[in-house]
Amino acid sequence: MVPLYSYVDKDYSVSHNLTYTDSDHFILRAEATDVIDAESPGRPSVRLISKRQFASHVVVADIRHMPEGCG
């Protein structure tokens, strides 16, 4: 089975406009221009990770748009 995504690093995500800031917003976008075929390593995708681990945490997010389902 071909993977649907391929995690990319910060430099790739910035240079391909997958992550950027606009005024007081952080934008995290999905790559939607490349055609993915059976030989592809998958659609470029961004993964947010922390440099530290926590036993408990709270995340507060004001999400304006969240895609759902396939695509």
Secondary structure as UniProt FT lines:
FT   STRAND          5..7
FT   HELIX           10..15
FT   TURN            16..17
FT   STRAND          19..22
FT   TURN            23..24
FT   STRAND          25..28
FT   TURN            38..39
FT   STRAND          43..45
//
